[in-house]
Amino acid sequence: MENIKAAIFDLDGTIINTLTDLANAGNYVLKKNGFPIHDNEEYRFFVGSGIRNLCIRILPEDKKNDEEWILKIFDQFNEYYGKHYMDNTCAYDGINEMLDTLIKNDIKVAVLTNKGHEFTVPMLKKVFGEFPFSVILGKTDKYPVKPSRECIMHVIGELDVKSSECIYIGDSNVDMKTAINGDIENIIGVSWGFRPIEELKEAGAKYIVDTPKEIIEIVNKLNEK
């Protein structure tokens, strides 16, 4: 078995808790347009597939296929979220220490997310400062979003490693499918994220961790000679 040389992380619900700010933005635009709002727990199941899909999911049933409403809510969401995306957002406990340990152990760190790239880069900068991420890829027009093979293979290529030398860490079925589509065997689901553990297991998680420290323990075990 080859040593692990790179760790690829999802963003929302995996290394950063963004739920409150996403929910606040969604409920702001719903209120603005006279639609019913949702509680934070519901947003756990709305996020993970990009902002456009989030906007479709929060709309009333009779508006979910109305492209005019989808675009209107999408634009209003991005305008509000662009001003408030760091109001409550922060790293989960233990993430900073875990990332630092990976770097000290010569493990490259990448982030692959369906959040817009224009939000992803400044968010990582504000939360993690000058942390040396090897690759950051958010949603752009250049690659299809997760769970596409194209986006994960691009990240693996930029890391200059093989799929067998990667671990993938995420909090949703989309993440597990992304790792599988990238031929990554060592797939880690986090229990502190937005989706239930059962979903992660059913989607292909090889490991479930309850703390960031356990990610280090898995890497160390995989890299034992």
Backbone as CSV, one residue per row, in Angstrom:
resi,resn,N_x,N_y,N_z,CA_x,CA_y,CA_z,C_x,C_y,C_z
1,MET,0.837,-1.197,0.000,0.000,0.000,0.000,0.877,1.254,0.000
2,GLU,0.492,2.228,-0.830,1.289,3.448,-0.933,0.985,4.401,0.220
3,ASN,1.982,5.196,0.571,1.805,6.176,1.634,0.849,7.282,1.211
4,ILE,0.157,7.833,2.198,-0.708,8.986,1.957,0.167,10.231,1.850
5,LYS,0.003,10.960,0.753,0.785,12.172,0.518,-0.071,13.436,0.463
6,ALA,-1.396,13.263,0.382,-2.268,14.433,0.262,-3.620,14.172,0.910
7,ALA,-4.176,15.229,1.495,-5.510,15.186,2.091,-6.379,16.220,1.389
8,ILE,-7.500,15.769,0.833,-8.423,16.660,0.129,-9.670,16.829,0.996
9,PHE,-9.980,18.070,1.332,-11.094,18.371,2.234,-12.231,19.078,1.514
10,ASP,-13.434,18.712,1.889,-14.595,19.541,1.608,-14.488,20.772,2.516
11,LEU,-15.303,21.788,2.256,-15.244,23.024,3.050,-16.392,23.091,4.065
12,ASP,-17.587,23.440,3.573,-18.744,23.637,4.450,-19.112,22.347,5.184
13,GLY,-19.159,22.414,6.498,-19.554,21.251,7.275,-18.435,20.270,7.542
14,THR,-17.255,20.558,7.004,-16.116,19.657,7.191,-14.991,20.338,7.955
15,ILE,-14.481,21.450,7.429,-13.458,22.187,8.173,-13.981,23.523,8.698
16,ILE,-15.037,24.038,8.075,-15.609,25.317,8.494,-17.112,25.168,8.700
17,ASN,-17.614,25.731,9.793,-19.053,25.726,10.063,-19.675,26.985,9.471
18,THR,-20.336,26.821,8.344,-20.924,27.945,7.609,-22.447,27.951,7.690
19,LEU,-23.020,27.032,8.435,-24.461,26.797,8.357,-25.291,28.022,8.717
20,THR,-24.945,28.701,9.801,-25.756,29.838,10.248,-25.777,30.947,9.213
21,ASP,-24.632,31.267,8.628,-24.593,32.340,7.630,-25.322,31.954,6.348
22,LEU,-25.244,30.684,5.956,-25.996,30.222,4.784,-27.495,30.282,5.057
23,ALA,-27.896,29.843,6.242,-29.312,29.867,6.608,-29.829,31.298,6.708
24,ASN,-29.035,32.173,7.287,-29.447,33.574,7.403,-29.642,34.214,6.036
25,ALA,-28.740,33.908,5.107,-28.853,34.460,3.754,-30.091,33.908,3.055
26,GLY,-30.302,32.596,3.196,-31.475,31.989,2.574,-32.768,32.550,3.125
27,ASN,-32.857,32.668,4.436,-34.082,33.172,5.047,-34.291,34.653,4.772
28,TYR,-33.212,35.397,4.610,-33.331,36.814,4.261,-34.041,36.980,2.923
29,VAL,-33.597,36.224,1.913,-34.203,36.385,0.582,-35.617,35.810,0.550
30,LEU,-35.869,34.771,1.338,-37.230,34.235,1.393,-38.181,35.254,2.009
31,LYS,-37.780,35.849,3.131,-38.599,36.880,3.778,-38.835,38.055,2.839
32,LYS,-37.781,38.456,2.162,-37.850,39.602,1.249,-38.907,39.395,0.174
33,ASN,-39.101,38.150,-0.215,-40.048,37.846,-1.288,-41.364,37.255,-0.788
34,GLY,-41.552,37.281,0.541,-42.816,36.841,1.109,-43.007,35.345,1.181
35,PHE,-41.903,34.592,1.161,-41.976,33.132,1.218,-41.703,32.630,2.639
36,PRO,-42.187,31.443,2.981,-41.893,30.855,4.299,-40.397,30.590,4.458
37,ILE,-39.914,30.729,5.690,-38.494,30.483,5.962,-38.312,29.070,6.528
38,HIS,-37.047,28.672,6.690,-36.715,27.343,7.200,-35.806,27.480,8.419
39,ASP,-35.829,26.481,9.301,-34.908,26.531,10.438,-33.537,26.002,10.018
40,ASN,-32.558,26.249,10.870,-31.175,25.889,10.537,-30.999,24.402,10.253
41,GLU,-31.713,23.566,10.994,-31.578,22.120,10.800,-31.974,21.706,9.389
42,GLU,-32.987,22.358,8.836,-33.400,22.041,7.469,-32.306,22.389,6.470
43,TYR,-31.572,23.457,6.752,-30.511,23.881,5.831,-29.386,22.860,5.735
44,ARG,-29.249,21.999,6.728,-28.237,20.939,6.651,-28.438,20.079,5.405
45,PHE,-29.683,19.953,4.975,-29.997,19.103,3.829,-30.171,19.910,2.543
46,PHE,-30.145,21.229,2.653,-30.242,22.074,1.467,-28.873,22.355,0.857
47,VAL,-27.835,22.352,1.698,-26.499,22.735,1.239,-25.748,21.524,0.690
48,GLY,-24.623,21.811,0.015,-23.742,20.739,-0.441,-23.633,20.585,-1.939
49,SER,-24.569,21.197,-2.673,-24.555,21.046,-4.134,-24.460,22.382,-4.854
50,GLY,-23.942,23.391,-4.161,-23.801,24.708,-4.774,-24.969,25.622,-4.435
51,ILE,-24.753,26.929,-4.635,-25.746,27.936,-4.250,-27.017,27.845,-5.087
52,ARG,-26.885,27.585,-6.375,-28.088,27.495,-7.215,-29.020,26.398,-6.702
53,ASN,-28.474,25.232,-6.420,-29.311,24.144,-5.906,-29.865,24.462,-4.526
54,LEU,-29.089,25.165,-3.717,-29.590,25.613,-2.416,-30.818,26.498,-2.608
55,CYS,-30.735,27.424,-3.552,-31.848,28.348,-3.799,-33.089,27.606,-4.297
56,ILE,-32.894,26.605,-5.126,-34.027,25.799,-5.593,-34.670,25.073,-4.416
57,ARG,-33.851,24.514,-3.550,-34.367,23.713,-2.433,-35.137,24.536,-1.407
58,ILE,-34.773,25.806,-1.234,-35.457,26.616,-0.222,-36.746,27.238,-0.745
59,LEU,-36.935,27.268,-2.058,-38.139,27.860,-2.637,-39.371,27.002,-2.349
60,PRO,-40.553,27.632,-2.296,-41.791,26.851,-2.182,-41.923,25.888,-3.362
61,GLU,-42.656,24.807,-3.159,-42.769,23.757,-4.175,-43.213,24.301,-5.528
62,ASP,-44.139,25.246,-5.529,-44.666,25.736,-6.806,-43.724,26.701,-7.517
63,LYS,-42.560,26.974,-6.906,-41.589,27.879,-7.537,-40.278,27.165,-7.876
64,LYS,-40.132,25.901,-7.485,-38.854,25.194,-7.653,-38.452,24.991,-9.111
65,ASN,-39.413,25.005,-10.017,-39.111,24.832,-11.440,-39.286,26.117,-12.230
66,ASP,-39.450,27.219,-11.519,-39.643,28.526,-12.154,-38.286,29.209,-12.292
67,GLU,-37.734,29.199,-13.490,-36.384,29.714,-13.708,-36.264,31.191,-13.342
68,GLU,-37.311,31.944,-13.572,-37.278,33.371,-13.230,-37.097,33.567,-11.726
69,TRP,-37.833,32.792,-10.939,-37.693,32.883,-9.487,-36.351,32.338,-9.014
70,ILE,-35.900,31.272,-9.622,-34.605,30.695,-9.239,-33.494,31.722,-9.420
71,LEU,-33.482,32.382,-10.564,-32.443,33.380,-10.845,-32.559,34.580,-9.911
72,LYS,-33.790,34.994,-9.623,-34.000,36.138,-8.732,-33.482,35.831,-7.331
73,ILE,-33.857,34.667,-6.802,-33.409,34.267,-5.467,-31.898,34.064,-5.445
74,PHE,-31.367,33.470,-6.497,-29.924,33.235,-6.613,-29.152,34.554,-6.548
75,ASP,-29.585,35.543,-7.318,-28.895,36.841,-7.335,-29.000,37.539,-5.982
76,GLN,-30.179,37.515,-5.382,-30.369,38.159,-4.086,-29.568,37.452,-2.996
77,PHE,-29.524,36.134,-3.069,-28.744,35.364,-2.101,-27.275,35.750,-2.181
78,ASN,-26.718,35.744,-3.379,-25.296,36.053,-3.546,-24.967,37.467,-3.088
79,GLU,-25.878,38.400,-3.345,-25.648,39.785,-2.919,-25.589,39.879,-1.394
80,TYR,-26.545,39.234,-0.720,-26.576,39.273,0.749,-25.426,38.467,1.342
81,TYR,-25.233,37.260,0.843,-24.192,36.379,1.388,-22.809,36.983,1.202
82,GLY,-22.617,37.689,0.091,-21.324,38.323,-0.168,-20.937,39.350,0.890
83,LYS,-21.940,39.899,1.576,-21.691,40.892,2.621,-21.678,40.274,4.024
84,HIS,-22.218,39.067,4.156,-22.423,38.497,5.496,-21.871,37.085,5.665
85,TYR,-21.053,36.608,4.720,-20.646,35.201,4.760,-19.660,34.871,5.878
86,MET,-19.140,35.901,6.566,-18.237,35.645,7.688,-18.805,36.115,9.024
87,ASP,-20.101,36.416,9.072,-20.700,36.912,10.317,-20.573,35.898,11.457
88,ASN,-20.856,34.645,11.170,-20.829,33.598,12.199,-19.927,32.424,11.842
89,THR,-19.348,32.460,10.665,-18.563,31.335,10.154,-17.218,31.215,10.860
90,CYS,-16.840,29.985,11.196,-15.569,29.744,11.881,-15.145,28.295,11.667
91,ALA,-13.886,28.012,11.982,-13.386,26.634,11.890,-13.968,25.806,13.029
92,TYR,-14.190,24.536,12.770,-14.599,23.626,13.838,-13.435,23.423,14.807
93,ASP,-13.758,23.106,16.047,-12.731,22.861,17.065,-11.775,21.760,16.608
94,GLY,-10.488,22.039,16.760,-9.474,21.041,16.450,-9.007,21.016,15.007
95,ILE,-9.671,21.772,14.136,-9.301,21.752,12.709,-7.938,22.391,12.478
96,ASN,-7.686,23.530,13.091,-6.398,24.209,12.897,-5.228,23.316,13.290
97,GLU,-5.353,22.683,14.436,-4.280,21.814,14.919,-4.084,20.616,13.993
98,MET,-5.193,20.062,13.506,-5.121,18.919,12.597,-4.436,19.297,11.287
99,LEU,-4.806,20.446,10.724,-4.187,20.893,9.474,-2.696,21.155,9.658
100,ASP,-2.342,21.790,10.765,-0.923,22.054,11.040,-0.132,20.756,11.150
101,THR,-0.734,19.752,11.769,-0.050,18.465,11.920,0.156,17.790,10.571
102,LEU,-0.830,17.875,9.705,-0.677,17.303,8.364,0.511,17.923,7.639
103,ILE,0.610,19.246,7.696,1.710,19.936,7.019,3.052,19.535,7.625
104,LYS,3.108,19.452,8.946,4.354,19.045,9.620,4.767,17.632,9.218
105,ASN,3.779,16.823,8.863,4.046,15.445,8.441,4.208,15.323,6.924
106,ASP,4.389,16.474,6.273,4.610,16.520,4.820,3.432,15.977,4.016
107,ILE,2.232,16.190,4.532,1.017,15.841,3.796,0.476,17.118,3.152
108,LYS,0.324,17.109,1.838,-0.254,18.265,1.157,-1.739,18.370,1.495
109,VAL,-2.241,19.602,1.552,-3.641,19.829,1.913,-4.344,20.601,0.795
110,ALA,-5.494,20.091,0.374,-6.291,20.744,-0.665,-7.728,20.902,-0.195
111,VAL,-8.429,21.857,-0.787,-9.853,22.058,-0.518,-10.604,21.999,-1.841
112,LEU,-11.643,21.168,-1.878,-12.516,21.054,-3.052,-13.948,21.245,-2.575
113,THR,-14.604,22.280,-3.078,-15.933,22.628,-2.586,-16.834,23.074,-3.731
114,ASN,-18.134,22.933,-3.523,-19.109,23.451,-4.479,-19.503,24.881,-4.160
115,LYS,-18.923,25.455,-3.109,-19.110,26.880,-2.841,-18.398,27.664,-3.933
116,GLY,-18.940,28.796,-4.313,-18.312,29.620,-5.335,-16.860,29.928,-4.992
117,HIS,-15.994,29.833,-5.985,-14.570,30.083,-5.754,-14.349,31.490,-5.203
118,GLU,-15.214,32.426,-5.617,-15.072,33.819,-5.183,-15.324,33.976,-3.690
119,PHE,-16.069,33.064,-3.082,-16.262,33.060,-1.631,-15.219,32.191,-0.934
120,THR,-14.844,31.102,-1.579,-13.978,30.100,-0.953,-12.607,30.647,-0.586
121,VAL,-11.959,31.310,-1.527,-10.587,31.781,-1.296,-10.519,32.801,-0.154
122,PRO,-11.343,33.866,-0.165,-11.268,34.808,0.965,-11.722,34.205,2.286
123,MET,-12.656,33.255,2.245,-13.095,32.609,3.480,-11.954,31.829,4.114
124,LEU,-11.238,31.052,3.311,-10.097,30.297,3.832,-9.028,31.234,4.375
125,LYS,-8.834,32.348,3.704,-7.837,33.330,4.142,-8.221,33.919,5.504
126,LYS,-9.501,34.258,5.658,-9.952,34.869,6.905,-9.933,33.884,8.072
127,VAL,-10.253,32.635,7.792,-10.327,31.642,8.867,-8.961,31.058,9.203
128,PHE,-8.148,30.786,8.168,-6.889,30.074,8.387,-5.639,30.906,8.105
129,GLY,-5.812,32.182,7.794,-4.658,33.050,7.586,-3.784,32.596,6.434
130,GLU,-2.504,32.429,6.718,-1.533,32.089,5.668,-1.291,30.585,5.555
131,PHE,-2.223,29.787,6.007,-2.025,28.339,5.916,-1.747,27.936,4.464
132,PRO,-0.733,27.089,4.247,-0.291,26.778,2.878,-1.105,25.681,2.176
133,PHE,-2.337,25.996,1.808,-3.108,25.047,1.007,-2.420,24.861,-0.343
134,SER,-2.248,23.616,-0.749,-1.596,23.338,-2.032,-2.528,23.609,-3.205
135,VAL,-3.813,23.300,-3.024,-4.816,23.516,-4.068,-6.117,23.959,-3.412
136,ILE,-6.756,24.968,-3.999,-8.093,25.394,-3.586,-8.946,25.453,-4.844
137,LEU,-10.037,24.708,-4.858,-10.931,24.749,-6.016,-12.377,24.836,-5.552
138,GLY,-12.975,25.995,-5.807,-14.399,26.169,-5.588,-15.127,26.089,-6.914
139,LYS,-16.420,26.370,-6.893,-17.218,26.303,-8.116,-16.791,27.398,-9.086
140,THR,-16.442,26.990,-10.287,-16.119,27.916,-11.370,-16.794,27.404,-12.638
141,ASP,-16.669,28.180,-13.709,-17.218,27.739,-14.994,-16.299,26.741,-15.684
142,LYS,-15.116,26.530,-15.125,-14.109,25.703,-15.791,-14.339,24.213,-15.599
143,TYR,-14.865,23.823,-14.428,-15.060,22.401,-14.128,-16.466,22.160,-13.590
144,PRO,-17.056,21.004,-13.913,-18.346,20.647,-13.303,-18.167,20.496,-11.791
145,VAL,-19.233,20.732,-11.049,-19.139,20.656,-9.589,-19.090,19.203,-9.121
146,LYS,-18.746,19.028,-7.852,-18.797,17.704,-7.232,-20.213,17.124,-7.362
147,PRO,-20.338,15.848,-7.589,-19.323,14.788,-7.496,-18.640,14.427,-8.816
148,SER,-18.509,15.375,-9.726,-17.936,15.045,-11.035,-16.502,14.518,-10.918
149,ARG,-16.162,13.631,-11.813,-14.798,13.108,-11.862,-13.820,14.205,-12.286
150,GLU,-14.290,15.104,-13.145,-13.391,16.138,-13.665,-12.791,17.000,-12.564
151,CYS,-13.611,17.442,-11.620,-13.090,18.360,-10.599,-12.132,17.652,-9.647
152,ILE,-12.456,16.447,-9.231,-11.570,15.753,-8.290,-10.272,15.334,-8.968
153,MET,-10.336,14.919,-10.230,-9.113,14.526,-10.923,-8.225,15.735,-11.198
154,HIS,-8.842,16.902,-11.393,-8.045,18.124,-11.550,-7.261,18.416,-10.276
155,VAL,-7.921,18.305,-9.133,-7.252,18.566,-7.855,-6.125,17.569,-7.626
156,ILE,-6.389,16.299,-7.883,-5.352,15.274,-7.713,-4.168,15.557,-8.630
157,GLY,-4.455,15.975,-9.857,-3.384,16.315,-10.792,-2.562,17.502,-10.329
158,GLU,-3.240,18.526,-9.807,-2.535,19.707,-9.309,-1.678,19.369,-8.089
159,LEU,-2.120,18.416,-7.311,-1.339,17.977,-6.147,-0.130,17.149,-6.559
160,ASP,-0.141,16.677,-7.798,0.946,15.843,-8.334,1.112,14.564,-7.521
161,VAL,-0.029,13.934,-7.241,-0.038,12.654,-6.538,-0.974,11.706,-7.281
162,LYS,-0.999,10.463,-6.842,-1.938,9.488,-7.389,-3.150,9.386,-6.466
163,SER,-4.245,8.910,-7.016,-5.451,8.730,-6.200,-5.186,7.850,-4.991
164,SER,-4.348,6.851,-5.170,-4.033,5.917,-4.087,-3.205,6.559,-2.979
165,GLU,-2.692,7.763,-3.238,-1.885,8.481,-2.248,-2.688,9.579,-1.547
166,CYS,-4.014,9.577,-1.760,-4.875,10.616,-1.193,-5.848,10.048,-0.167
167,ILE,-6.214,10.904,0.768,-7.410,10.672,1.563,-8.372,11.801,1.228
168,TYR,-9.657,11.509,1.328,-10.677,12.527,1.075,-11.551,12.621,2.314
169,ILE,-11.832,13.853,2.742,-12.593,14.073,3.970,-13.782,14.974,3.669
170,GLY,-14.989,14.503,4.015,-16.179,15.301,3.765,-17.319,14.944,4.697
171,ASP,-18.450,15.637,4.506,-19.570,15.458,5.436,-20.890,15.109,4.759
172,SER,-20.849,14.755,3.462,-22.102,14.465,2.759,-21.934,13.339,1.755
173,ASN,-23.058,12.847,1.255,-23.005,11.811,0.223,-22.341,12.324,-1.047
174,VAL,-22.478,13.610,-1.309,-21.805,14.207,-2.470,-20.294,14.045,-2.344
175,ASP,-19.780,14.243,-1.142,-18.336,14.095,-0.916,-17.879,12.657,-1.094
176,MET,-18.643,11.733,-0.559,-18.268,10.325,-0.685,-18.255,9.906,-2.156
177,LYS,-19.263,10.358,-2.912,-19.334,10.046,-4.344,-18.182,10.696,-5.100
178,THR,-17.809,11.899,-4.687,-16.689,12.595,-5.327,-15.409,11.796,-5.175
179,ALA,-15.152,11.331,-3.962,-13.947,10.539,-3.707,-13.947,9.257,-4.530
180,ILE,-15.085,8.596,-4.576,-15.192,7.365,-5.365,-14.934,7.650,-6.841
181,ASN,-15.482,8.753,-7.336,-15.272,9.127,-8.738,-13.820,9.491,-9.027
182,GLY,-13.076,9.829,-7.967,-11.657,10.120,-8.118,-10.770,8.928,-7.819
183,ASP,-11.383,7.757,-7.704,-10.647,6.509,-7.441,-9.894,6.535,-6.116
184,ILE,-10.412,7.295,-5.159,-9.804,7.367,-3.830,-10.456,6.318,-2.934
185,GLU,-9.643,5.474,-2.327,-10.163,4.402,-1.476,-10.348,4.841,-0.028
186,ASN,-9.445,5.689,0.451,-9.475,6.085,1.859,-10.348,7.327,2.026
187,ILE,-11.630,7.058,2.254,-12.649,8.106,2.320,-13.109,8.257,3.764
188,ILE,-13.028,9.477,4.271,-13.366,9.751,5.667,-14.604,10.638,5.738
189,GLY,-15.596,10.187,6.497,-16.768,11.000,6.768,-16.674,11.584,8.164
190,VAL,-17.052,12.852,8.316,-16.976,13.504,9.629,-18.363,13.557,10.268
191,SER,-18.427,13.231,11.547,-19.718,13.168,12.236,-20.226,14.538,12.670
192,TRP,-19.353,15.559,12.629,-19.751,16.888,13.120,-20.361,17.757,12.018
193,GLY,-20.478,17.231,10.818,-20.938,18.033,9.685,-22.443,18.162,9.578
194,PHE,-22.892,18.415,8.342,-24.298,18.738,8.115,-25.196,17.520,7.894
195,ARG,-24.612,16.374,7.564,-25.432,15.214,7.205,-25.254,14.064,8.197
196,PRO,-26.247,13.161,8.280,-26.184,12.042,9.236,-25.084,11.040,8.889
197,ILE,-24.581,10.373,9.908,-23.542,9.360,9.721,-24.022,8.246,8.790
198,GLU,-25.301,7.873,8.908,-25.839,6.794,8.078,-25.694,7.126,6.598
199,GLU,-25.926,8.387,6.253,-25.790,8.816,4.856,-24.362,8.633,4.366
200,LEU,-23.405,8.968,5.210,-21.997,8.864,4.835,-21.599,7.408,4.629
201,LYS,-22.040,6.554,5.531,-21.712,5.129,5.420,-22.318,4.523,4.161
202,GLU,-23.579,4.841,3.915,-24.267,4.293,2.746,-23.630,4.775,1.443
203,ALA,-23.062,5.993,1.475,-22.471,6.571,0.266,-21.034,6.118,0.029
204,GLY,-20.448,5.394,0.996,-19.129,4.829,0.742,-18.011,5.228,1.668
205,ALA,-18.324,5.897,2.787,-17.257,6.269,3.721,-16.583,5.023,4.286
206,LYS,-15.263,5.003,4.234,-14.504,3.880,4.799,-14.291,4.081,6.292
207,TYR,-14.179,5.342,6.696,-13.987,5.692,8.104,-14.994,6.778,8.483
208,ILE,-15.427,6.766,9.733,-16.202,7.861,10.311,-15.420,8.378,11.507
209,VAL,-15.182,9.697,11.544,-14.428,10.273,12.658,-15.306,11.243,13.437
210,ASP,-15.072,11.292,14.742,-15.814,12.184,15.626,-15.015,13.420,16.007
211,THR,-13.705,13.390,15.772,-12.839,14.534,16.065,-11.800,14.677,14.960
212,PRO,-11.324,15.897,14.703,-10.271,16.081,13.702,-9.003,15.290,14.008
213,LYS,-8.719,15.110,15.292,-7.512,14.373,15.683,-7.500,12.960,15.105
214,GLU,-8.674,12.368,14.956,-8.761,11.008,14.425,-8.297,10.931,12.969
215,ILE,-8.385,12.042,12.248,-7.892,12.068,10.863,-6.387,11.831,10.851
216,ILE,-5.690,12.468,11.783,-4.242,12.273,11.909,-3.934,10.822,12.254
217,GLU,-4.711,10.256,13.152,-4.494,8.866,13.555,-4.659,7.919,12.371
218,ILE,-5.632,8.189,11.516,-5.845,7.354,10.328,-4.674,7.477,9.367
219,VAL,-4.227,8.712,9.127,-3.084,8.923,8.225,-1.845,8.220,8.768
220,ASN,-1.595,8.373,10.057,-0.418,7.729,10.665,-0.482,6.210,10.526
221,LYS,-1.661,5.661,10.722,-1.818,4.208,10.607,-1.600,3.750,9.168
222,LEU,-2.146,4.504,8.214,-1.981,4.150,6.803,-0.530,4.264,6.356
223,ASN,0.212,5.169,7.001,1.604,5.401,6.603,2.611,4.609,7.431
224,GLU,2.106,3.744,8.290,3.024,2.903,9.063,3.788,1.971,8.132
225,LYS,5.055,1.913,8.340,5.903,1.034,7.524,5.831,-0.393,8.055
